């Protein structure tokens, strides 16, 4: 997926295939919250 906004947009095709830093951070954050939320 090509980035269209932010600093990563300047990389163009070179950014394809690398995970988005913000998405990875949110995934880690949510995974850390799950045990405390009573979720499955």
N, C-alpha and C positions, 0 to 999 in steps of 0.2 A: 504494500500500500504506500503510495507516494504521499509525503507530507505536503500540506498546502498552506500551513500557517506556522509562525514561530521560527525559531532558529534553524530547525531541521529542514525547513523548506528550501534553504540555500544549498543543501546537499543534493537535491534532486534525486536522480536515479541511484546515487551512491548510498542513500539511506534505505533503499528497498532491501528487505531481508533482515534488518536489524530491529529488535523490539523497541517500541516507543518508551522512553524513560518514564514519562508521566503515567502511562498505563501500567507499567511494571510496579511503580511505587504504590499506586492505588490497589493493585492486586495483593501486594504484600500487606498493606494496611488492612484491607478487608479480611484477609486470611488470619491476621493477628486478632481481629475483633470477633470473629466467629465463635471461638470457645466461650466468650464472655456474654454473648447475646442470646444464648439458649437455642441457637439455630442447630440444624442437623449437621 
